[in-house]
Amino acid sequence: MRLDKFLKVSRIIKRRTLAKEVSDQGRIEVNGKEAKASTTVKVGDELKIRLGQRVITARIDRIQETSRKEEAAEMYTILNEEKLGSQDPF
């Protein structure tokens, strides 16, 4: 499945166009490599996504073409979530 479609179906990112923009800006890595929207993802892949001031690391557990809201969270596991703070020394 394409990366942008997986992000939308799993509801990690609400809209597919936004998922495409984020990936085209180089803010998504799949298994440690920068990924484009058309990158194919599979079960077991690890995603690292920079959204605003957060970095989310997630593992793909299941791939489905469509999902209900209740099922979407079962498609992935959040491994790590960190906030990027300002590097203010004071």
TORTOR-701201 format. One line per 8 residues: number of its first residue (from 1); their letters; for each residue y, x, z of N, C-alpha, C. Coordinates in pm, 1 decimal. Example, Ala and Ser with C-alpha at 12.3 -4.5 7.8 and 13.67 -1.06 7.14 Angstrom:
<recs>
1) as) -569.0/1319.0/780.0/-450.0/1230.0/780.0/-330.0/1320.0/780.0  -225.0/1285.0/708.0/-106.0/1367.0/714.0/3.0/1290.0/787.0
</recs>
This chain:
<recs>
1) mrldkflk) -117.5/85.0/0.0/0.0/0.0/0.0/123.7/89.4/0.0  227.5/45.3/-68.1/353.5/120.0/-69.9/417.0/121.9/69.8  484.5/230.9/99.8/548.8/247.6/229.8/649.4/137.0/257.4  736.7/106.7/161.5/839.1/4.5/185.6/777.9/-132.6/211.8  669.4/-164.7/141.6/603.8/-293.7/164.2/536.9/-297.6/301.5  471.2/-187.2/341.9/408.7/-183.6/473.6/512.6/-203.6/583.9  627.5/-136.8/573.6/731.0/-149.6/676.0/781.0/-292.9/687.3  790.2/-363.1/574.6/835.2/-502.4/576.7/727.3/-595.2/631.0
9) vsriikrr) 603.7/-582.0/582.1/494.8/-670.5/625.3/466.3/-652.1/774.8  473.8/-528.1/822.3/447.4/-500.8/964.1/568.1/-533.1/1051.8  681.2/-563.4/988.8/805.9/-597.9/1057.6/863.5/-482.9/1139.9  830.8/-359.8/1103.7/898.7/-244.6/1164.8/1042.8/-244.5/1115.2  1060.7/-273.6/986.0/1192.7/-292.5/925.6/1191.2/-430.8/862.4  1293.9/-509.1/888.2/1292.8/-651.3/852.1/1292.2/-679.2/701.6  1367.0/-599.3/623.5/1378.2/-627.8/480.5/1326.4/-510.7/397.9  1261.7/-540.6/287.0/1204.7/-435.7/201.7/1313.9/-349.4/139.1
17) tlakevsd) 1427.3/-409.7/104.7/1536.6/-331.1/47.0/1590.1/-230.4/148.1  1597.9/-269.5/272.9/1643.0/-177.5/377.7/1539.9/-66.4/397.4  1411.5/-99.6/393.7/1305.8/1.4/405.4/1316.4/101.5/290.7  1347.1/53.8/171.0/1363.0/142.6/55.8/1483.2/234.4/74.6  1594.8/180.4/120.7/1715.0/261.2/143.4/1690.0/370.3/247.2  1626.0/333.8/358.0/1598.9/429.5/465.2/1508.8/542.3/414.4  1405.7/508.0/339.7/1314.8/611.4/289.7/1382.4/698.5/183.2  1464.9/639.6/99.0/1535.0/717.1/-3.9/1638.4/811.9/56.6
25) qgrievng) 1683.5/783.9/177.6/1777.3/871.9/247.3/1705.5/985.7/320.1  1573.7/990.1/310.7/1496.6/1098.1/372.8/1478.2/1081.9/522.0  1483.1/958.6/572.4/1472.1/934.4/716.4/1333.4/890.2/759.8  1234.4/898.4/669.0/1097.1/861.4/702.5/1003.6/974.5/661.1  912.3/1008.5/751.4/808.4/1106.6/721.8/672.5/1039.8/737.4  580.1/1074.3/647.8/441.6/1028.8/658.1/357.0/1154.0/674.4  288.8/1163.6/787.5/205.7/1280.0/819.2/284.2/1410.9/807.7  410.3/1409.2/854.8/491.0/1529.7/858.5/562.4/1565.5/729.5
33) keakastt) 548.0/1485.5/624.5/613.6/1512.1/496.7/710.9/1400.1/465.0  827.3/1437.3/411.8/926.0/1337.0/374.3/866.1/1241.3/272.5  892.4/1112.6/290.7/830.1/1010.9/206.5/934.6/924.0/137.6  903.5/885.8/15.3/984.9/790.5/-60.7/926.0/650.8/-42.7  998.6/550.5/-88.5/955.0/411.4/-75.0/822.1/386.2/-145.1  794.9/459.0/-252.4/672.7/435.9/-330.2/551.5/513.0/-277.7  569.0/590.8/-170.8/457.6/666.2/-114.1/347.3/570.5/-69.7  223.7/602.4/-103.0/110.1/519.8/-63.0/68.8/556.5/79.3
41) vkvgdelk) 56.3/454.7/164.2/12.8/476.6/302.2/-124.6/414.0/322.2  -197.7/468.7/419.6/-332.3/417.8/448.4/-353.8/417.6/599.0  -460.9/357.2/642.2/-494.7/350.8/784.3/-510.3/493.0/837.8  -449.4/518.6/954.1/-456.3/650.0/1016.5/-333.5/735.4/991.1  -251.4/699.9/892.8/-129.3/776.5/865.8/-32.7/763.0/982.9  44.9/869.1/1005.8/144.8/869.1/1112.2/283.5/866.7/1049.2  363.9/769.7/1090.9/499.5/753.3/1039.3/600.0/799.0/1143.0  703.6/868.0/1098.1/815.0/905.0/1186.0/940.9/851.1/1118.0
49) irlgqrvi) 1007.4/757.4/1185.4/1118.4/684.0/1125.2/1244.2/703.6/1209.2  1352.2/746.8/1144.7/1481.8/759.1/1211.0/1564.7/636.2/1178.1  1589.9/553.0/1279.0/1671.0/431.9/1262.9/1787.8/439.7/1360.2  1906.9/460.8/1308.3/2023.3/471.1/1396.3/2007.2/587.5/1491.6  2014.8/560.5/1621.5/2002.4/664.1/1723.6/1861.1/671.3/1781.7  1762.6/613.4/1712.6/1623.6/614.9/1761.0/1532.7/683.3/1660.6  1428.5/746.5/1713.6/1321.4/800.5/1630.1/1192.4/735.5/1677.8  1126.5/665.2/1587.4/1002.1/594.6/1620.6/886.6/665.7/1550.9
57) taridriq) 783.5/697.0/1627.4/661.3/753.0/1571.2/552.1/647.6/1588.0  488.7/610.5/1477.2/387.0/505.6/1480.0/266.5/546.6/1396.0  149.5/496.6/1434.2/26.0/519.1/1358.4/-15.7/386.7/1294.4  -55.6/390.6/1169.4/-99.7/270.9/1098.8/-243.0/240.8/1140.6  -265.8/120.9/1194.7/-398.1/79.1/1239.9/-467.3/-14.5/1141.9  -387.6/-90.2/1067.0/-445.3/-189.3/975.5/-346.0/-215.4/863.4  -397.2/-244.8/746.7/-311.5/-277.9/632.8/-351.1/-416.3/582.0  -251.4/-503.8/568.4/-271.2/-639.0/516.0/-159.7/-666.7/416.7
65) etsrkeea) -186.9/-748.2/317.9/-85.8/-782.8/218.7/22.6/-873.1/278.0  -17.6/-962.3/367.9/77.8/-1051.2/435.1/37.1/-1059.7/581.7  131.8/-1099.0/665.4/97.1/-1117.4/806.5/191.9/-1217.6/870.4  140.5/-1287.4/969.3/225.0/-1374.7/1048.9/293.0/-1289.4/1153.2  395.6/-1343.1/1212.0/473.3/-1268.9/1311.1/384.7/-1218.0/1424.8  291.1/-1299.5/1468.8/204.2/-1262.3/1580.5/109.1/-1148.6/1543.6  70.4/-1140.6/1415.6/-24.1/-1038.6/1369.9/43.1/-906.8/1334.4  171.2/-908.5/1307.4/241.2/-790.7/1256.1/232.0/-672.1/1351.6
73) aemytiln) 244.4/-694.3/1480.8/241.7/-585.3/1578.3/104.3/-520.3/1588.7  0.3/-587.8/1540.8/-134.5/-531.5/1545.3/-160.4/-435.1/1429.9  -67.2/-424.3/1336.3/-84.4/-337.5/1220.7/-54.3/-191.5/1252.2  12.4/-165.1/1364.2/51.3/-28.8/1397.9/52.8/-10.1/1548.9  52.8/116.7/1591.2/65.6/152.4/1732.1/183.9/246.3/1745.1  275.7/213.9/1836.0/388.4/303.3/1862.6/337.3/418.9/1946.9  348.0/540.0/1894.4/303.2/658.6/1966.8/415.0/718.1/2051.4  537.7/709.8/1999.4/651.9/767.3/2069.8/778.8/699.9/2020.8
81) eeklgsqd) 872.9/682.1/2111.4/1004.3/628.5/2074.9/1106.7/702.1/2157.8  1199.6/769.8/2089.9/1299.8/846.5/2162.4/1438.4/813.2/2110.5  1534.8/828.0/2198.9/1673.7/804.9/2161.8/1740.0/938.7/2137.9  1818.4/944.7/2030.7/1894.3/1064.7/2000.8/2030.5/1050.0/2066.2  2058.4/1132.7/2164.2/2188.1/1127.5/2231.3/2282.5/1226.0/2170.3  2408.5/1212.9/2203.3/2506.4/1310.1/2153.8/2483.3/1441.9/2226.5  2513.0/1548.5/2159.5/2491.1/1682.1/2214.1/2616.5/1730.2/2288.2  2675.5/1643.6/2366.9/2797.4/1674.4/2439.7/2765.4/1761.4/2561.5
89) pf) 2819.5/1884.1/2569.5/2785.8/1973.9/2680.2/2853.3/1937.4/2811.4  2945.9/1843.1/2812.1/3019.5/1812.0/2935.6/2959.2/1699.1/3012.3
</recs>
